[in-house]
Amino acid sequence: MGKLFRSAAVIVAVCSMTAIACAKGYPVPREYVPDPALQRASMANLQARASKGCVVMQTRDALTQDDKEVRRKCDCYASATLKSFTPTEVQFYRDNGYFDDSGREKGFKALDACGLKRP
């Protein structure tokens, strides 16, 4: 069970980091395949994935990711971003695993509003 959980955590982290990298304007790697689970994910699950990716990016230079303040701010970011998305933006995220241009701008605004540093 522990091995399965670790494998799932690695997959989530990689997908989240790819989504954040795409939000930064980096091109999508050719070998990148969006997680098919995104198609069935609830909005709460999409928010949780965005929050987890945010924590990874915000703490990538730190020794720990167990910072309650960062997690709180990343929850703020994920909630504000996903709530601001149109149905088309949500579907783009589901289909591709990252935000489209308009979603990326909304994400940057949410980072600022929630007191997080931009990538």
VENTA-V732202 format. One record per helix or strand of 3 or more residues. SS is the DSSP state (A for helix, B for strand). FROM is the first residue (numbers start at 1). LEN is the number of residues. Records with the same first field share a line. If there is no record, write none. Layout:
# VENTA-V732202
SS: FROM-LEN + FROM-LEN
This chain:
# VENTA-V732202
A: 2-22 + 36-5 + 43-16 + 68-17 + 87-10 + 101-13
